[in-house]
Amino acid sequence: MRKFVNKFFSTEKDKVVIKNILAAFIIKGGSLIISLLTLPAFIRYFDNQEVLGVWFTILSVLTWVLTFDMGIGNGLRNKLVGAIVRNNQLEIRQNLSSAYFIIGAMTVFVIILSTIVFPYISWNTIFNISETLVSSGTMLFVVMCAFITIMLQFFLRLISFVLYALQKSAINNLIALITSLLQLVFVLLAPSFDLETNLKILSIVYLLCVNLPLIITTIYIFTKELKGCYPSISYVNKTSAREIMALGGVFFWNQIMYTAITQTNLILITYFVGPGSVVEYQIYYQLFMLSGTLFNLALTPLWSAITKAFEEKDGLWVNKYFKTLNLLVIIVAIFLFLFIPCMQLVVDLWLGQNSISVDNISAVFFASYGSIFIFHNVLSTFASGLGKMKLQAYFYTFGVIFKLIFIYFVTSLFTDWKIIVIADIIILTPYCLVQWIVLKRQFSKFTTVSKKNVNFGDSSPLL
């Protein structure tokens, strides 16, 4: 035990990472409790499932806007860590000012465009809600208010990437928890009016709940943690903007391609196999991917810690965590396969007797996919922390093309949802093998250079 403590609490970086991981799990537990209470509270607030469904759908559709930041946030995150390590206030301020200017300009342009275009769109038709239930004027108000909320969040959430760079990822989890808690408190305590009034009031409250915590956090960070480094138009720098956009562009492309690989399975199953198979897929997915979700909580604070260690030329620290996480992947993978004989019992307790009959072949495929998914996330965290993203871009792009062709031809021969899971395994496995070899070689160099205390920052290609 003492050996473990000495190994993982020996440096300040270790302590920061472990604290952020523990905080993430604690706050996630709180978020889970709030999410369980929120749905019944919303149902009671609206007293009409059709209107509530429209509200959830509006948020679901508009939240996609947050993914289209062109990777600026992640680009800023990596660039900022290096500037902080070098304690270069000018570079910090130029990076911050350039990123805020780019996102700010995008936000203003899109909001102005939406105020011109949105009134000409029939939102009742798009969201399939009768005008006798919710008038077109109310729908326009609610959609516009929700969209402005998301666009303000689009701009203000840059502070989240600043927090990652400052090794304070736990605050991001806390912001999300506070936002959910504020909404829950409102729907529990607010008096109920007619449906349209409730919808309008909730859209305004949502705007405040989402953005006020971000505004307060932004003010705190730029008056305390980064005092004197607040964004300013006079510090916008073309070189900084170009570098952030170049790095961010790769992040953005990878994000889109990875989403196309892993987040389209339900659509593909519905189209090629049939909607009846979606429920069975979801049962296996929920059980076998839970470990991956928990693993990701631990990986989130590690990304920027890796960037920091890279800038500090601390290859020994990076290699230590690389080896440890590889070992944890093996342990979790073994657990997933050992879970297969127990799965029927768990499903019966969870969903009731005779809900589904567990197919061991399907379980093996999902255990394999769950293991590869976790291994992939570990490798991607290290690659992202080092800014070595091109290898991902190549494999993901090829993977999207391969997946569509593979599923199209194979489902014409065999109508089975397992084909979609097999496609994901085929796509991610080669990437994992090649990325592991590249990182292993890179970290071997890092360890050698760290012992010699030589600069290794620019010695390797952007892979």
N, C-alpha and C positions, 0 to 999 in steps of 0.2 A: 504493500500500500504506500509506504514511504517512497519507494522507488517511483511509483506512478505519479505521486504528488510532486516529487522533485523534477520529473520529466516534463510535466504539463503545467506547472505553476512556477517554473524557474525564472521566467522573464516577464517583463511588463506586457509584451505582446500576448503571451499565454494567458495572463490574468484577464486582459481586456476581451479576448476571444471567448474564454469560458464564461465570463460574466454576461456577455451578450447572448450566448447560447442559452444559459439558464434563464435569463430574463425573457427570451423569446418563447421558451416552453411555458413559463408561468403565465405570460400575457396571452398566449394562444389558448391556454385553459380557460382564462376569463372570457376570451372572445367566443369560445365554444358555448359557454353558459349563456352569454348574451344572445347568440344566434338562436339558441333553443327557445328563448323567451320572446324574441322579436316577432316571429311569424304569427303566433297567436295574438300578440298585441296589435299588429297591423290588421289582422282579420277583424278584431273587435273595433278598431278605429274606423274602418271603412264600412263594415257590415254589408259589403257587396264584393264577392270574389272576382267578378268581371272587372270592376274598376281597379281593385287591388292588382289583378293580373296585368292590366294596362300599365300601372305604375312600375311594377317590377320589370316589365318588358321594355319600357322607355329607358330605365336605368341600365338594363342589360345591353341594349343597343348602343346607347350613347357612351357607355364606359369604354367601348372599343376605341374611342378617340384617344384615350390615354396611351395606347400602344403606338400611336403614330407621332412620336416625338423625334423621329429620325435618329434615335440612339443618342441624342444630345446629352441626356442625363447620365448614361453609362460612360460616354466619352468624357464628360466633366468629372465624373467620379474617379476615373483612373488618372487623368491629368492632374487633378487637384491633390491626390495623395503624394505624388512626386514633388509638387511645389511646397506642400506642407513639410515633408521630410527635409527639403533643402532650406526651409524657413525663409522662402523668397516671397515677401509680401507683395511685391509688384506682380510677380507671376500669378500668385493666388488671386489677386484682384482682377488681373486681366482675364484669367480663365473664367472667373465668376461673372464678370461684367459681359464678356462675349457670349457666354451660354444664356444668361438671362435676357440679353438683347435679342438673340436669335429666337428663343421661345416666346418672348414678349411680342415680337413683331408678328410671328405666326398666330399668336392668340388674338391680337387686335384685328388682324386681317380676317380671320375666320369668323369672329364675332360680328364684325361689320357685314360680311357676306351673308351670314345667317339671318341677320335682321332684314335684309333685302329679300332673300329667297324664301324663308320659312312661311310668310303669310300666304304664299301662292300654292302651298302644299296642303293636300287634304289629309290631315293627320288622323282623322277618324277612320278614313279608308285604310291607311297604312297599318294602324293598330287595331283595325277591325272592331271598333266600338261605336255603337249607335249614337247619333246626335240627340236622340231623346233621352239618353242616359247621361252623356257628357257633351255639352255643346261644342261646336267647332271653335268658338272663341276661347273657351276654357282649355281645350286641347292645345291650342296655339300657345296660350300663356304658360301652361305646364311644361310643354316641350321646350319652349324658349328658355324658361327659367332653369330647367334641368340641364339644357345645353350650355347655358352661361356658367352654371355651377361647375360642369365638367371642364369647360375651357379655363376657368379661373384655377381649378385644381391642376390642370395641365401646366399652367405657369407656376403656381405656388409650390407644387410638389418637387420642383428642383431642389428645394431644401432637403428632401429625403435623400437625394444623391450626395449632397454636402455632408449629411449626417453619416452616411456610409463611409465617406472619405475620412471623416473625423473619428472613425471606429466607434460610432454611437448608434448602431443599427437598432438597438433595443428601443430607442425613442420613436423610431418609425412604427414599430409594433404598438407602442403606447398610443401614438396618434390615431391609428386605426381603431384601437379599442375605445378611446374617448369619443371618436366620431360615432361609432355604433351605440355606445352608451347614451350619448346625448339624444340620438334619434329614438332609442327605446324609452327614455324618460319622457320625451315629448308625447309619444303616442299613448303612453300609459296615463299621463296626467292631463292632456289637452281635452277640453270639452269638444263634443262632437256636434257638427253642424250638418247641413245637407252635403251630399256627395261631392258636388262641384266645389263648394267652399273648402271642404276637407282636403281635396286634391290641391287646390291653390295654396292653402296654408302650408301643407306638407312640402310642396315644392320650394317655398321660401325658407322654411325651417331646414330643409335638406341643404340648401345653399350655405346657410350659416354653419350648420353642424360639420360640413365637409371642409370648409375653407377657414373658419376662425382658428381651429387648432394649428393649421399650417401657417397662418399669419402670425400668431403668437410665437410659434417655434422659430420662424424666420427672424422676427424682431430680437428674440433672445440670442440666437446664434450670432447675429451680426452686431450685437452690443456687448456680448460676453466672450464667446469662444473665438470669434473671428473679428474682434474689434478693430476697426480701421480698415477692414477689407471688404466692406459692403459694396455691392455692385454700383457702378456709376457709368453713365454714357461716355464720359471722358476717358474711361479705361478700356473701352471696347477696342480690341486689337485684332487686326486681320489675320495675323499669323496664328494667334490663339484660337480664333474662330475656325480657321481652316483646319487646324490640327484636331480640334474637338469634333468637327463635322466629319473629318476623314475617319477617325477612330470610331465615332458614333455611327457612321454609315455602315461599317462592317457589323457592329453590334445589332443595328436595326435590321439589316438583311438576314442575319442569322436568326434573329427573333421571329421574323416573318416566316422563314423557311422551317424553323423548328416547330412553330405553331401549326403550319400546314402538315407537318408529319404527325404530330402527337395529338392535336386538338380537333382533328377532322374525322376521327374514327366513328363517332355516332352518326354523322352525316353519311359516311361511306357505307356503314352497315345498313342504315335505313334505305339507301338508294340501291345498293347492289344485292343485299341479302333480304331485307324486309324489316319494318319497324318492330315486328314481334320478337326479333333477336336482341334488341337493344337492352331490354330488362335483364336478360341472362348475362350479357356482356357486362352490364353495370354492376351486377352482384360480384362477379369475379374481380372486376376493376377495383371496387371499393375495398375489398378484403386484401388484395395483393399489392395495391399501390399505397396503402396507409403508411407502410414503413418508409416509402419514398418521400411522402409528404413530411414526415417527422425528420427524415434525414436532411431535407432541404432547409428546415428551420435552423439546423446546426451549420449548414454550409453558408447561409446568407452573410453572417459577419466575417466569415473566413476570406471572402473575395478580396475586400479592401486590405485585410491584414496581410494577404499574400503580396498585393501590390506594394504595400509599405515595406515588407521584408525585402522584396526585390530591389526597391530604391535604396534600401540601407545595405544592400549586398550581403544579406544574411541568408545565404543558401542553405546552411545547416538547419535553420528553423523551418524553411519551406519544405525541405526534404523530410524532416521529422514528421510533419503533418501529412505529407503525401504517402509515406509508408504506413502511418497509423490508419488513415482513411481507407487505403487499399485493403488493409487487414479487416477493418470493420465491414467493408463491402462483402468480403468472403463470409464473415460470420452471419450477416443479415441474409445473404443468399442461401446459406445452409438452413437457416430458420424458415425461410419461405418454402423450401422443398419439404422440410419436416412438418410443415403446417398442412400439407395436402391430405394426409390420412385423417386429420381432425376437422377438415373443412365442412363435411356434411353435418357434423354435430353443431358447429358454430352457426352454419346457415339455418339449421332447424331452430336453434335458440333465438336467433336474430329475427328471422322472418316467419317462423312457425313451421310445423311439420308439413311435409309434402309441398313446400313452396317450389323448390327445384331439386332435381336429383343431380348431385355433383358428378361431373364427368372428369375423371382423373387426367385424361389427355388434355382437356382444356385447362385444367389446373396446372399441369406441367408447363404448358405454353405460357401461362400467365406468371408462374413462378420464375420462368426464364426471363420473361419481359420485365418483371419487377426488378430482378437482379441487375439486368443490363441497364435499366432506367436509372437505378441508383449509381451504378458505376459510371454511366455517362455524365450524371450530374456532378459527381466528384471531379472527373476529368475536365469538364467544362468550367467548373469553378476555378480550377488552377489555371486553365488556359485564359479565361477572362481576366483573372487577377494579374496575369503577366501581359495581357494585351495581345496574346498570340492567337488571332482569331481566323486567319485565312483558311486553315485546315478545316475548321468547322464549316466555313462558307462553301468550300468545295463539296464536302460530303453531304451537307444538308441540301444543297441545290440539286445534286445528283439524286439524293434520296427522294425528294418530292416527285421528280420525273419518274423514277423507278417505281415508286409506290402506286402511282396512278396507272401505269402500264401493267404492272404485275397484277394488281387487283382486277383490272378490267378483263384481262385474259383468263386468270385463274378462276374468278367467280363465274365465268361463262361455262366452266367445266364442273366446278364444285360450289354449291351454294351453302357456304358455312362462314359464320362470323370469325372463326379462328384464323381465316386467311388474312384478315386485316392485322391481327396480332402478329402473325408470322411475318408479314411484310415489315412491320416495325422492328422486329428482331433482326431481320436480314439487313435493314438499313443501318441500325445503330451499332451492331456488332463490329463490322469492319472499322467504323470510325473509332470505336473504343480501343480496338487493338492498335491502330496506327497512332492515335493520340497518346496512348499510354507509352508506346515506344519513344515517341518524340519527347514527351515530358520527362520520361525516365532518363533519357540521354541528356536533356537540358539540366535536370536537377543533379545529375552526376557531375556535370561541369560546374554547377553552382557550388556544390559542396567542396570541390577542389579549389575553386577560386576563393571561396569564403575563408578557407584555411590559410590561403596565401594573402587574403585581403586585397585582391586585385579587382578592378572595375570590370564587371561582366555585363553591364547594362545594355550595350548595343552590339554584343558579339554574335548574336544569333539571328537567323532570319525570322520574319513575322509569320511563324507557323503556330 
